[in-house]
């Protein structure tokens, strides 16, 4: 019987890094998000994103993930506050909840209450489906990614129009 060498063993990731990696790669028919795409998507959530090299180092467990960066990564891959809490990150869980609430606040975002209610209703409809929790989480992530994509397209359109204004 062959003996495995230490090189053959897969390193065990910290729970927070494993969560991010799983949500980034296990996306069903949509396929995995590349690390480069995730790093690019950070710009949706902050004006101070970090590099794809940092993302990789965090996700591979090579460096501990600071709370701010973990919350940003969670937003990109669609982790819920409960996911973050289950990964043992209580402070990041609280920060993620605050950030989600801040982004939902019509006073801060300018979004109408109807818009946020429609998004919440769509998420509730997904959560009510008779699928495995992982499937429902993936569906919510796709929905939120579609909303973010629409907003990214709008942002690009506004930038184009700014360049054409004399």
Legacy VTK file of the C-alpha trace (Angstrom):
# vtk DataFile Version 3.0
C-alpha trace
ASCII
DATASET POLYDATA
POINTS 166 float
0.000 0.000 0.000
1.559 3.332 -0.995
2.266 5.762 1.759
1.356 9.366 1.266
4.025 11.943 1.701
3.373 15.301 3.340
3.418 16.782 -0.174
0.406 14.647 -1.164
-1.754 15.925 1.669
-4.164 18.739 0.961
-3.680 21.499 3.506
-6.688 22.226 5.674
-7.884 25.760 5.103
-9.087 27.997 7.910
-12.910 28.044 7.936
-13.111 31.635 6.687
-10.804 30.978 3.722
-12.640 27.723 2.952
-15.977 29.587 2.910
-14.720 32.180 0.435
-13.130 29.528 -1.774
-16.269 27.373 -1.770
-18.591 30.264 -2.626
-16.237 31.521 -5.338
-15.801 28.143 -7.025
-19.004 26.183 -6.337
-21.448 28.256 -8.383
-23.343 25.554 -10.259
-24.069 26.134 -13.928
-22.696 29.654 -13.719
-19.221 28.260 -13.146
-16.561 29.559 -10.804
-15.535 33.179 -10.536
-11.872 33.769 -11.233
-9.802 35.403 -8.532
-9.085 38.241 -10.977
-12.826 38.801 -11.525
-13.434 38.785 -7.765
-10.691 41.367 -7.243
-12.266 43.468 -9.996
-15.705 43.133 -8.371
-14.304 44.582 -5.132
-14.626 47.968 -6.844
-18.398 47.580 -6.550
-18.101 47.640 -2.766
-15.151 49.916 -2.033
-12.987 52.628 -3.515
-10.008 50.924 -1.854
-9.949 47.368 -3.257
-7.060 44.955 -2.827
-5.194 42.950 -5.457
-5.952 39.530 -6.847
-2.645 38.368 -5.302
-3.905 39.379 -1.865
-7.228 37.656 -2.559
-5.377 34.449 -3.488
-3.156 34.595 -0.414
-6.191 35.072 1.846
-8.211 32.352 0.145
-5.347 29.860 0.250
-4.888 30.442 3.972
-1.394 31.872 3.490
-2.315 35.033 5.399
-5.049 35.675 7.961
-7.921 37.658 6.468
-8.494 41.009 8.207
-12.140 41.740 9.035
-12.527 44.518 6.440
-11.128 42.377 3.639
-13.161 39.357 4.736
-16.385 41.404 4.641
-15.519 42.670 1.153
-14.767 39.131 -0.016
-18.033 37.924 1.525
-19.958 40.600 -0.363
-18.322 39.638 -3.668
-19.021 35.899 -3.379
-22.463 36.311 -1.791
-21.769 35.004 1.714
-24.497 35.688 4.229
-23.897 36.979 7.747
-24.829 33.515 9.008
-22.166 31.968 6.741
-19.606 34.409 8.140
-20.644 33.644 11.707
-20.451 29.879 11.058
-16.899 30.403 9.779
-16.015 31.720 13.239
-15.829 35.396 12.350
-18.153 37.110 14.852
-16.744 40.617 14.340
-16.857 40.257 10.538
-20.421 38.954 10.882
-21.416 42.169 12.683
-19.589 44.309 10.121
-21.252 42.470 7.231
-24.697 42.940 8.777
-23.982 46.669 9.228
-22.780 46.978 5.643
-25.812 45.151 4.257
-28.132 47.350 6.330
-26.267 50.479 5.245
-26.537 49.492 1.594
-30.250 48.758 1.966
-30.991 52.058 3.628
-32.887 54.241 1.150
-31.542 57.357 2.881
-27.951 56.324 2.176
-28.312 54.627 -1.192
-31.083 56.723 -2.698
-32.922 53.532 -3.640
-36.644 53.591 -3.191
-38.213 51.482 -0.507
-40.087 49.664 -3.278
-36.818 48.638 -4.949
-35.307 47.227 -1.775
-38.587 45.497 -0.933
-38.645 43.891 -4.395
-35.121 42.564 -3.941
-36.003 41.263 -0.471
-39.160 39.640 -1.912
-37.170 37.947 -4.687
-34.730 36.590 -2.097
-37.637 35.386 0.074
-39.143 33.604 -2.947
-35.837 31.858 -3.579
-35.519 30.877 0.099
-39.018 29.336 -0.055
-38.087 26.991 -2.911
-37.753 23.280 -2.047
-34.042 23.068 -2.866
-30.948 22.361 -0.819
-29.641 25.380 1.121
-26.538 25.484 -1.102
-28.723 25.723 -4.208
-30.821 28.529 -2.714
-27.641 30.371 -1.650
-26.302 30.057 -5.188
-29.574 31.368 -6.612
-29.489 34.376 -4.281
-25.860 35.003 -5.251
-26.828 34.932 -8.943
-29.721 37.332 -8.346
-27.490 39.774 -6.486
-24.780 39.436 -9.110
-27.358 40.258 -11.800
-28.433 43.366 -9.879
-24.781 44.371 -9.488
-24.144 43.733 -13.185
-27.053 45.990 -14.125
-25.683 48.696 -11.847
-22.193 48.247 -13.331
-23.643 48.673 -16.831
-25.457 51.810 -15.720
-22.224 53.168 -14.237
-20.417 52.529 -17.530
-23.192 54.273 -19.441
-22.960 57.314 -17.174
-19.185 57.396 -17.676
-19.654 57.289 -21.458
-22.159 60.138 -21.294
-19.797 62.224 -19.149
-17.087 61.927 -21.784
-19.461 63.126 -24.515
-20.588 66.200 -22.611
-18.648 69.304 -23.710
LINES 1 167
166 0 1 2 3 4 5 6 7 8 9 10 11 12 13 14 15 16 17 18 19 20 21 22 23 24 25 26 27 28 29 30 31 32 33 34 35 36 37 38 39 40 41 42 43 44 45 46 47 48 49 50 51 52 53 54 55 56 57 58 59 60 61 62 63 64 65 66 67 68 69 70 71 72 73 74 75 76 77 78 79 80 81 82 83 84 85 86 87 88 89 90 91 92 93 94 95 96 97 98 99 100 101 102 103 104 105 106 107 108 109 110 111 112 113 114 115 116 117 118 119 120 121 122 123 124 125 126 127 128 129 130 131 132 133 134 135 136 137 138 139 140 141 142 143 144 145 146 147 148 149 150 151 152 153 154 155 156 157 158 159 160 161 162 163 164 165
